Amino acid sequence: MVHCHCSMCRKHHGAMFATFLAVPREGVRWLAGEGEIVTYRSSERGLRPFCRICGSALPVVLPDWSSIVFVPAGGIEGDPGIRPSLHMFTASRADWYPISDGLPQHVGFPPEFSAGQTVERPAPAAQSGGVQGHCLCNAIAWELTGLPERMHNCHCSRCRRARGAAHATNAFFRREQLTWLRGEQDVTSFKLPGAKRFGQDFCRHCGSSVPRVVASTGYVVVPCGGLDDAPGIPVTSHIFVADKAPWFDITDGIRQWEQLPA
């Protein structure tokens, strides 16, 4: 189990890092819904599968050259009996989101992954004005002016499953602070049936989480993994920690709430 900070994982998952289990191919089988999988090819050898209905990141089954399946840990139910062992691609880490857990850090692939292929993505051009972001395939891009009102790490099971990550990091802006630069017509919206608040918007081409406009509140929920720039304020709290993944430890000293802040 490893944490990956590469820009592709951050864009695709909409999280500040993705966490994967490396599982032997023979130990994985689909139980339902295999026909609902969309796969975006992010590089010559890289695949990014996601659910076409809700956008959740799904296990990466590589072609025959690999005997390993990479399973997003956020979608796992219960305790897998293993814990993260390292951080990789920390050279691509968002500099405003520190690593505080003391696990070994590797700027790229760790030595045991030496056969892996590194793909360099060009850094976004510096922009004046607001904070910008885009999806992995670059079909959708947006800009946010001013500062968010708050920013949380959310550990609820819905966010973990939707992002395929240890938690979501969401910034809350007012609707008038958001401008779509391109691709608004490529946004797919999912509203979880029966849920009062939860939904997810994502790119129909690559599955990346993108800003979700909540008309009833006037806010925009922005997945911070998709941002090209620092949002301007630090994470203010961890929320829904009562639902935290058993394999993830909170070590950053930021205030924690079992549910929503009081």
Buried (B, 14 or more C-beta within 10 A) or exposed (E): BBBBBBBBBBBBBBBBBBBBBBBEEEEBEEEEEEEEBBBBEBEEEBBBBBBBEBBBBBBBBBEEEBEBBBBBBBBBEEEBEEEBEBBBBBEBBBEBBEBEEEBEBBEBBBEEBEEEEEEEEEEBEEEEEBBBBBBBBBBBBBBBEEBBEBBBBBBBBBBBBBBBBBBBBBBBBBEEBBBBEEBEEBBBEBEEEEEEEBBBBBBBBBBBBBBBBEEEEEBBBBBBBBBBBEBBEEBBBBBBBEBBBEBBBBEBEBEBBEEEEE
